[in-house]
């Protein structure tokens, strides 16, 4: 990479792009990851900033613990993952079409979980492996498209994130990365071979958890998961995703809402085991654990 200064503008040349930085400022001109236009890029958040604000303001104590898989560390911090990735217009698109609605309905402390209240009041559901699955169309749930959009935006940005640390780069693959990009821009519908389950935690003592997207390769599809307080998003993408495809065809919906107990789910035991056996506390968290 070569760099030079032109009239107070630092120009960085790479094989793929030309990036402009205004000397003495944080302004960056580059290609937006979503619209692909050369614009001023914002310092985008991998997970919405509003989620961290909600956590800090809603629960006893405002200490956030960051568990990082790349170095197996746990530490008190309000550090958030950011990078110059999206322009202001695309940031606004993500907020208006997904984040604002979903973040306002996730768990926000005692008796402040609108989505759980909605699920608990719904009358139409199917029992599948001990879980209640709700068709949001039959139940007249509002904001259904907002949940699809929000989940797609988080998983897409983690896959296309310009910095590898704490992201999930290239997890969608080239084909689906472009499919989801076009969907998020409004150029096409939700990808054909993608299905979403929104798991709503019904535990009395809900674990206020945010996780970065992770993915795993299965036979015939990829499985993408992330958490926000009280909600787990589970997206399957591929040609052979199993029974949810048939259920989607019968129920005529791409998204289902599922009532479940996180603490009774194998994911909870896996999380606790990993944190106890594999992660090392650092800083003030380590000192508190040793008291």
DRENBALO-150259 format. One record per residue (C-alpha): residue in one letter; x negated, y negated, z negated. Coordinates in nm, 4 decimals, padded with zeros to 6 digits, always signed. Each point is the difference from the previous one (the first is absolute). Layout:
! residues N
[a [X Y Z]]
...
***
This chain:
! residues 291
[x [+00.0000 +00.0000 +00.0000]]
[x [-00.1297 -00.3464 +00.0924]]
[x [+00.0957 -00.3201 -00.1808]]
[x [-00.0488 -00.3650 +00.0922]]
[x [+00.1437 -00.3378 -00.0966]]
[x [+00.1927 -00.2183 +00.2446]]
[x [+00.1153 -00.3375 -00.1279]]
[x [+00.0495 +00.1239 -00.3565]]
[x [+00.1633 +00.3255 +00.1156]]
[x [-00.1823 +00.3263 -00.0646]]
[x [+00.0471 +00.2352 +00.2936]]
[x [-00.0488 +00.3741 -00.0498]]
[x [-00.0253 +00.2131 +00.3138]]
[x [+00.0642 +00.3732 -00.0070]]
[x [+00.0623 +00.2499 +00.2771]]
[x [+00.3766 -00.0297 -00.0455]]
[x [+00.0844 -00.3500 -00.1168]]
[x [-00.1150 -00.3540 -00.0670]]
[x [+00.0716 -00.1213 -00.3523]]
[x [-00.0011 -00.3685 -00.0949]]
[x [-00.0635 -00.1228 -00.3551]]
[x [+00.0290 -00.3713 -00.0817]]
[x [-00.3195 -00.0869 -00.1846]]
[x [+00.0620 -00.0804 -00.3657]]
[x [+00.3529 +00.1429 -00.0055]]
[x [+00.1810 +00.3337 -00.0142]]
[x [+00.1677 -00.0523 +00.3374]]
[x [-00.0432 +00.2969 +00.2335]]
[x [+00.1160 +00.0142 +00.3607]]
[x [+00.0280 +00.3512 +00.1383]]
[x [+00.2446 +00.2496 +00.1489]]
[x [+00.2972 +00.0741 -00.2267]]
[x [+00.0359 +00.3704 -00.0721]]
[x [+00.3749 -00.0013 +00.0710]]
[x [+00.0782 -00.2449 +00.2830]]
[x [-00.3539 +00.0341 +00.1483]]
[x [-00.0156 -00.3745 +00.0671]]
[x [-00.3046 -00.2105 -00.0863]]
[x [+00.1122 -00.2139 -00.2936]]
[x [-00.1067 -00.1194 -00.3415]]
[x [+00.0049 +00.3090 -00.2204]]
[x [+00.1302 -00.0056 -00.3557]]
[x [-00.1702 +00.1794 -00.2871]]
[x [+00.2542 +00.2834 +00.0124]]
[x [+00.0823 +00.2351 -00.2878]]
[x [-00.0084 +00.3758 +00.0534]]
[x [+00.2801 +00.0331 -00.2584]]
[x [+00.2357 -00.2988 -00.0382]]
[x [-00.1167 -00.2615 -00.2485]]
[x [+00.3546 -00.0202 -00.1394]]
[x [-00.0302 +00.3562 -00.1333]]
[x [-00.2918 -00.0922 -00.2262]]
[x [+00.1856 -00.3071 -00.1239]]
[x [+00.2994 +00.2167 -00.0822]]
[x [-00.2132 +00.2485 -00.1933]]
[x [-00.1784 -00.2659 -00.2014]]
[x [+00.3187 -00.1821 -00.0914]]
[x [+00.2321 +00.2905 -00.0723]]
[x [-00.1714 +00.2422 -00.2366]]
[x [-00.1475 -00.0047 -00.3509]]
[x [-00.3515 -00.1336 +00.0373]]
[x [-00.1163 -00.1348 +00.3318]]
[x [-00.3179 +00.2064 +00.0345]]
[x [-00.0136 +00.1791 +00.3330]]
[x [-00.2186 +00.3072 +00.0425]]
[x [-00.1501 +00.0603 +00.3443]]
[x [-00.0834 +00.3632 +00.0768]]
[x [-00.2247 +00.0209 +00.3051]]
[x [-00.0396 +00.3306 +00.1803]]
[x [-00.3161 -00.0941 +00.1901]]
[x [-00.2092 -00.0141 -00.3199]]
[x [+00.2367 +00.1743 -00.2451]]
[x [+00.0101 -00.3001 -00.2328]]
[x [+00.2680 -00.1523 -00.2248]]
[x [-00.0308 -00.3604 -00.1102]]
[x [+00.2118 -00.2881 -00.1319]]
[x [+00.0337 -00.2526 +00.2823]]
[x [+00.2535 -00.2021 +00.1955]]
[x [-00.2207 +00.0356 +00.3089]]
[x [+00.2034 +00.0414 +00.3190]]
[x [-00.1109 +00.1405 +00.3351]]
[x [-00.0078 -00.2740 +00.2637]]
[x [-00.1468 -00.0547 +00.3462]]
[x [+00.0451 -00.2351 +00.2940]]
[x [+00.2419 +00.2103 +00.2026]]
[x [+00.3312 -00.1725 +00.0853]]
[x [+00.1047 -00.3427 +00.1224]]
[x [+00.2510 -00.2127 -00.1928]]
[x [+00.2886 +00.0902 +00.2326]]
[x [-00.0533 +00.3746 -00.0445]]
[x [-00.0460 -00.0382 -00.3763]]
[x [+00.3371 -00.1771 -00.0050]]
[x [+00.1542 +00.2813 +00.2064]]
[x [-00.1104 +00.2591 -00.2552]]
[x [+00.1404 -00.2093 -00.2845]]
[x [+00.3364 -00.0766 +00.1594]]
[x [+00.0742 +00.3442 +00.1445]]
[x [-00.1262 +00.2185 -00.2836]]
[x [-00.1931 -00.1241 -00.2996]]
[x [+00.2408 -00.2579 -00.1385]]
[x [+00.2907 +00.2434 -00.0230]]
[x [-00.1892 +00.3091 -00.1141]]
[x [-00.2180 -00.1670 -00.2638]]
[x [+00.3058 -00.1680 -00.1509]]
[x [+00.1697 +00.3405 -00.0407]]
[x [-00.2852 +00.2075 -00.1437]]
[x [-00.0514 +00.0647 -00.3719]]
[x [-00.0576 -00.3231 -00.1881]]
[x [+00.0262 +00.1017 -00.3637]]
[x [+00.2809 +00.1114 -00.2317]]
[x [+00.3389 -00.0042 +00.1759]]
[x [-00.1539 -00.1749 +00.3007]]
[x [+00.0047 +00.2565 +00.2757]]
[x [+00.2700 -00.0893 +00.2580]]
[x [-00.0757 +00.2912 +00.2316]]
[x [+00.0409 +00.2558 -00.2808]]
[x [+00.3304 -00.1576 -00.1001]]
[x [+00.1199 +00.0297 +00.3604]]
[x [-00.1025 +00.3645 +00.0252]]
[x [+00.1603 +00.0873 -00.3341]]
[x [+00.3314 -00.1465 +00.1131]]
[x [+00.0048 +00.1804 +00.3367]]
[x [+00.2548 +00.2806 +00.0378]]
[x [-00.1144 +00.1738 +00.3187]]
[x [-00.3138 +00.2115 -00.0218]]
[x [-00.1407 +00.3457 +00.0706]]
[x [-00.1879 +00.2135 -00.2529]]
[x [-00.3288 +00.1145 +00.1523]]
[x [-00.2474 +00.1885 -00.2217]]
[x [+00.1354 -00.1645 -00.3117]]
[x [-00.0119 -00.3522 +00.1449]]
[x [+00.2901 -00.2189 +00.1078]]
[x [-00.0387 -00.1179 +00.3608]]
[x [+00.2073 -00.2995 +00.1064]]
[x [+00.0916 -00.1019 +00.3527]]
[x [-00.0130 -00.3819 -00.0222]]
[x [+00.2513 -00.0358 +00.2838]]
[x [+00.2675 +00.2100 -00.1709]]
[x [-00.0747 -00.1707 -00.3314]]
[x [+00.0123 -00.3488 +00.1549]]
[x [-00.3417 -00.0891 -00.1391]]
[x [-00.1135 -00.3496 +00.1018]]
[x [-00.3525 -00.0764 +00.1219]]
[x [-00.0591 +00.3487 +00.1438]]
[x [-00.1919 -00.1390 +00.2972]]
[x [-00.2082 -00.2083 -00.2403]]
[x [-00.1277 +00.3186 -00.1680]]
[x [-00.0899 +00.1571 +00.3339]]
[x [-00.1805 -00.3159 +00.1047]]
[x [-00.1801 -00.0418 -00.3314]]
[x [-00.1275 +00.3591 -00.0040]]
[x [-00.1129 -00.0241 +00.3608]]
[x [-00.1796 -00.3307 -00.0624]]
[x [-00.1973 +00.1330 -00.2979]]
[x [-00.1047 +00.3263 +00.1670]]
[x [-00.0788 -00.1735 +00.3289]]
[x [-00.2163 -00.2696 -00.1599]]
[x [-00.1909 +00.2579 -00.2100]]
[x [-00.0724 +00.1952 +00.3185]]
[x [-00.1122 -00.3096 +00.1905]]
[x [-00.1701 -00.1787 -00.2922]]
[x [-00.3347 -00.1533 +00.1045]]
[x [-00.1822 +00.1062 -00.3200]]
[x [-00.0379 +00.3693 -00.0874]]
[x [-00.0160 -00.0378 -00.3807]]
[x [+00.3363 +00.0849 -00.1642]]
[x [+00.1740 +00.0190 +00.3394]]
[x [+00.1106 +00.2996 +00.2046]]
[x [-00.1559 -00.0854 +00.3346]]
[x [+00.1181 +00.1755 +00.3172]]
[x [+00.2409 +00.2194 -00.1983]]
[x [+00.2791 -00.0537 +00.2543]]
[x [-00.2165 +00.0805 +00.3001]]
[x [-00.0181 -00.2109 +00.3156]]
[x [+00.3437 +00.0959 +00.1371]]
[x [+00.2056 -00.0596 -00.3141]]
[x [-00.2026 -00.3046 -00.0996]]
[x [+00.1243 -00.1647 +00.3202]]
[x [+00.3548 +00.1398 -00.0377]]
[x [+00.0335 -00.1499 -00.3459]]
[x [-00.1611 -00.3275 +00.1058]]
[x [+00.2605 -00.0434 +00.2739]]
[x [+00.2791 +00.0903 -00.2424]]
[x [-00.1219 -00.2542 -00.2567]]
[x [-00.0090 -00.2687 +00.2704]]
[x [+00.3557 +00.0823 +00.1039]]
[x [-00.1004 +00.1289 +00.3440]]
[x [+00.1469 +00.3487 -00.0562]]
[x [+00.1964 +00.2071 -00.2520]]
[x [-00.1350 +00.2046 -00.2873]]
[x [-00.2338 +00.2699 +00.1407]]
[x [+00.1836 +00.3105 +00.1179]]
[x [-00.1982 +00.2592 -00.1966]]
[x [-00.0137 -00.1891 -00.3309]]
[x [+00.2261 +00.0486 -00.3041]]
[x [+00.0025 -00.1712 -00.3386]]
[x [+00.1045 +00.1155 -00.3467]]
[x [+00.0218 -00.2687 -00.2703]]
[x [-00.0336 +00.1690 -00.3418]]
[x [+00.1573 -00.1957 -00.2860]]
[x [-00.1318 +00.0828 -00.3471]]
[x [+00.2815 +00.0767 -00.2449]]
[x [-00.2206 +00.0466 -00.3094]]
[x [+00.0932 -00.2039 -00.3065]]
[x [-00.3638 -00.1036 -00.0474]]
[x [-00.1106 -00.0777 +00.3548]]
[x [-00.3721 -00.0105 +00.0789]]
[x [-00.0685 -00.3455 +00.1544]]
[x [-00.2289 +00.1146 +00.2787]]
[x [-00.1315 -00.1471 +00.3259]]
[x [-00.2070 +00.2181 +00.2297]]
[x [-00.1703 -00.0568 +00.3315]]
[x [+00.1244 +00.2223 +00.2846]]
[x [-00.1498 +00.3471 +00.0293]]
[x [+00.0566 +00.2563 +00.2731]]
[x [-00.0395 +00.3717 +00.0480]]
[x [+00.0069 +00.2149 +00.3110]]
[x [+00.2566 +00.2785 +00.0046]]
[x [+00.0855 +00.2595 +00.2627]]
[x [+00.1767 -00.2034 +00.2695]]
[x [+00.0089 -00.3385 -00.1727]]
[x [-00.1706 -00.2525 -00.2291]]
[x [+00.1346 -00.0964 -00.3423]]
[x [-00.0476 -00.3575 -00.1276]]
[x [+00.0755 -00.1026 -00.3601]]
[x [-00.0227 -00.3151 -00.2104]]
[x [+00.1611 -00.1306 -00.3198]]
[x [+00.1382 -00.3267 -00.1269]]
[x [+00.1557 -00.0339 -00.3503]]
[x [+00.2739 +00.2604 -00.0297]]
[x [-00.0074 +00.1008 +00.3670]]
[x [-00.1946 +00.2538 +00.2054]]
[x [-00.0025 -00.0344 +00.3792]]
[x [-00.0485 +00.3256 +00.1895]]
[x [-00.0370 -00.0288 +00.3788]]
[x [-00.0474 +00.3011 +00.2268]]
[x [-00.1155 -00.0499 +00.3583]]
[x [-00.0408 +00.2621 +00.2696]]
[x [+00.1614 +00.2484 +00.2365]]
[x [+00.0828 +00.2624 -00.2643]]
[x [+00.0942 -00.1700 -00.3285]]
[x [+00.2297 +00.2750 -00.1249]]
[x [+00.3474 -00.0199 -00.1504]]
[x [+00.0206 -00.3787 -00.0316]]
[x [+00.0253 -00.0236 +00.3805]]
[x [+00.3094 +00.2231 +00.0032]]
[x [+00.1482 -00.1848 -00.2965]]
[x [-00.0640 -00.3310 +00.1754]]
[x [+00.1734 +00.1226 +00.3142]]
[x [+00.3061 +00.1203 -00.1918]]
[x [+00.0235 -00.3095 -00.2212]]
[x [-00.0960 -00.2479 +00.2738]]
[x [-00.2586 -00.1861 -00.2081]]
[x [-00.3785 -00.0341 +00.0011]]
[x [-00.0225 -00.0747 -00.3707]]
[x [+00.1307 +00.1748 -00.3103]]
[x [+00.0005 -00.1142 -00.3608]]
[x [-00.0823 +00.2667 -00.2581]]
[x [+00.0598 -00.0066 -00.3767]]
[x [-00.2751 +00.1870 -00.1852]]
[x [-00.2064 +00.0118 -00.3176]]
[x [-00.3615 -00.0997 +00.0626]]
[x [-00.1157 +00.1422 -00.3336]]
[x [+00.1567 +00.3374 +00.0861]]
[x [-00.1537 +00.0029 +00.3470]]
[x [-00.3321 +00.1759 +00.0783]]
[x [-00.1360 -00.3372 +00.1195]]
[x [+00.0040 -00.1278 -00.3587]]
[x [-00.1975 +00.2930 -00.1401]]
[x [-00.2461 -00.0335 +00.2878]]
[x [-00.0456 -00.3711 -00.0696]]
[x [-00.0521 +00.0525 -00.3749]]
[x [-00.2471 +00.2826 +00.0613]]
[x [-00.2048 -00.2031 +00.2460]]
[x [-00.0136 -00.3059 -00.2256]]
[x [-00.1068 +00.2050 -00.3016]]
[x [-00.2537 +00.2258 +00.1691]]
[x [-00.1335 -00.1862 +00.3028]]
[x [+00.0205 -00.3730 -00.0693]]
[x [-00.2412 -00.1940 -00.2215]]
[x [+00.1167 -00.3008 -00.1992]]
[x [-00.2144 -00.3117 +00.0288]]
[x [-00.0335 -00.3313 -00.1814]]
[x [+00.2575 -00.0895 -00.2642]]
[x [+00.2078 +00.3068 +00.0819]]
[x [-00.2936 +00.2263 -00.0855]]
[x [-00.0607 -00.1856 -00.3262]]
[x [+00.3666 +00.0304 -00.1008]]
[x [+00.0029 +00.3725 +00.0736]]
[x [-00.3007 +00.0458 -00.2278]]
[x [+00.1614 -00.1781 -00.2962]]
***
